[in-house]
């Protein structure tokens, strides 16, 4: 393959940085609700189960809307769709700060989900047309750094703003700050030729044909359910761990923001980048490695986090949770890359949205609800520590994810496209 020119490299870097910038705000706006759940719960006098409805509503709307938007992205300008989505989720995040009831807050979070549904799958497809196959895992991992960076900033600034202003001000400020990202993407990101680095032609296909194709690819389902099982913990923990640190370690909301935000940032960034590097090093010659990497990581994540839940002091808890966070996000680069490679370029956005449909419907909607419901169910037995035990028993989903990935590793060589 021809070596890229300096101009090509500069364009790739600019596009990747701008998409990362938008993705950071995606996860700030998505996960700020976790740390703000502490004052929201108090103001509206909610049980953990009722509070979890924020995640259920978000997850369902996100999952359902993402597929038709991605279908459009396989045919229309991905850049326009991404820019419009960033503007929409930013405005609805700001709207969360002016609601007058918990029901209105749930509806506003649905609006955030509709916007965010149009950002990720089109971005995966766009990145795959800017980077050749041998560099995609690192490029997608770099883009995925938006998850730990955005989550950490959401937790940190959400906690700080709630402590010094109010939870309503936190929503308004971070929502409005995301609007410039929409304008920058619209103005500075060119739409590339689809499938420019791939052998298969990029001809738009009917949605039914895409779905029929995915049904016949076993590794797609194994990767999707592996990611979904892990995301039950991923989304469940980012929503509930701030409340856990508040209840079990006695941290105030601004202290939670700093303590947990640093865990997410350090551990998440290291794990995301490490997974991408390993994916590019192992995956091209051994396709099963795309799934084997997260399988091994999840097998170690569960005991690390279990030890962290019962750590006798905060420094040890920080180390254990940071290691667990690092291992828990190492799947992003390899698995997302594998999803791009098991379909032809014309199917990438729709295939990614189908993957995200399963991942988010189970991960966000069920994951956040499960821990809240289980916490309420165990209050009689464990009192103030009910959330701790809810999280402890839920770590079994990481082991389930590892099983799915181990099976996927055996199928990927046959399923990957040239």
Rosetta blueprint (number, residue, H / E / L):
1 X L
2 X L
3 X L
4 X L
5 X L
6 X H
7 X H
8 X H
9 X H
10 X H
11 X H
12 X H
13 X H
14 X H
15 X H
16 X H
17 X H
18 X H
19 X H
20 X H
21 X H
22 X H
23 X H
24 X H
25 X H
26 X H
27 X H
28 X H
29 X H
30 X H
31 X H
32 X H
33 X H
34 X H
35 X H
36 X H
37 X H
38 X H
39 X H
40 X H
41 X H
42 X H
43 X H
44 X H
45 X L
46 X L
47 X L
48 X H
49 X H
50 X H
51 X H
52 X L
53 X H
54 X H
55 X H
56 X H
57 X H
58 X H
59 X H
60 X H
61 X H
62 X H
63 X H
64 X H
65 X H
66 X H
67 X H
68 X H
69 X H
70 X H
71 X H
72 X H
73 X H
74 X L
75 X L
76 X L
77 X L
78 X H
79 X H
80 X H
81 X H
82 X H
83 X H
84 X H
85 X H
86 X H
87 X H
88 X H
89 X H
90 X H
91 X H
92 X H
93 X H
94 X H
95 X H
96 X H
97 X H
98 X H
99 X L
100 X L
101 X L
102 X H
103 X H
104 X H
105 X H
106 X H
107 X H
108 X H
109 X H
110 X H
111 X H
112 X H
113 X H
114 X H
115 X H
116 X H
117 X L
118 X L
119 X L
120 X H
121 X H
122 X H
123 X H
124 X H
125 X H
126 X H
127 X H
128 X H
129 X L
130 X L
131 X L
132 X L
133 X H
134 X H
135 X H
136 X H
137 X H
138 X H
139 X H
140 X H
141 X H
142 X H
143 X H
144 X H
145 X H
146 X H
147 X H
148 X H
149 X H
150 X H
151 X H
152 X H
153 X H
154 X H
155 X H
156 X H
157 X H
158 X H
159 X H
160 X H
161 X H
162 X H
163 X H
164 X H
165 X L
166 X L
167 X H
168 X H
169 X H
170 X H
171 X H
172 X H
173 X H
174 X H
175 X H
176 X H
177 X H
178 X L
179 X H
180 X H
181 X H
182 X H
183 X H
184 X H
185 X H
186 X H
187 X H
188 X H
189 X L
190 X L
191 X L
192 X L
193 X L
194 X L
195 X L
196 X L
197 X L
198 X L
199 X L
200 X L
201 X L
202 X L
203 X L
204 X L
205 X L
206 X L
207 X H
208 X H
209 X H
210 X H
211 X H
212 X H
213 X H
214 X H
215 X H
216 X L
217 X L
218 X H
219 X H
220 X H
221 X H
222 X H
223 X H
224 X H
225 X H
226 X H
227 X H
228 X H
229 X H
230 X H
231 X H
232 X H
233 X H
234 X H
235 X H
236 X H
237 X H
238 X H
239 X H
240 X H
241 X H
242 X H
243 X H
244 X H
245 X H
246 X H
247 X H
248 X H
249 X L
250 X L
251 X L
252 X L
253 X H
254 X H
255 X H
256 X H
257 X H
258 X H
259 X H
260 X H
261 X H
262 X H
263 X H
264 X H
265 X H
266 X H
267 X H
268 X H
269 X H
270 X H
271 X H
272 X H
273 X H
274 X H
275 X H
276 X H
277 X H
278 X H
279 X H
280 X H
281 X H
282 X H
283 X L
284 X L
285 X L
286 X L
287 X L
288 X L
289 X H
290 X H
291 X H
292 X H
293 X H
294 X H
295 X H
296 X H
297 X H
298 X H
299 X H
300 X H
301 X H
302 X H
303 X H
304 X H
305 X H
306 X H
307 X H
308 X H
309 X H
310 X L
311 X L
312 X L
313 X L
314 X H
315 X H
316 X H
317 X H
318 X H
319 X H
320 X H
321 X H
322 X H
323 X H
324 X H
325 X H
326 X H
327 X H
328 X H
329 X L
330 X L
331 X H
332 X H
333 X H
334 X H
335 X H
336 X H
337 X H
338 X H
339 X H
340 X H
341 X H
342 X L
343 X L
344 X L
345 X H
346 X H
347 X H
348 X H
349 X H
350 X H
351 X H
352 X H
353 X H
354 X H
355 X H
356 X H
357 X H
358 X H
359 X H
360 X H
361 X H
362 X H
363 X H
364 X H
365 X H
366 X H
367 X H
368 X H
369 X H
370 X H
371 X H
372 X H
373 X H
374 X H
375 X H
376 X H
377 X H
378 X L
379 X H
380 X H
381 X H
382 X H
383 X H
384 X H
385 X H
386 X H
387 X H
388 X H
389 X H
390 X H
391 X H
392 X H
393 X H
394 X H
395 X L
396 X H
397 X H
398 X H
399 X H
400 X H
401 X H
402 X H
403 X H
404 X H
405 X H
406 X H
407 X H
408 X H
409 X H
410 X H
411 X H
412 X H
413 X H
414 X H
415 X H
416 X L
417 X L
418 X L
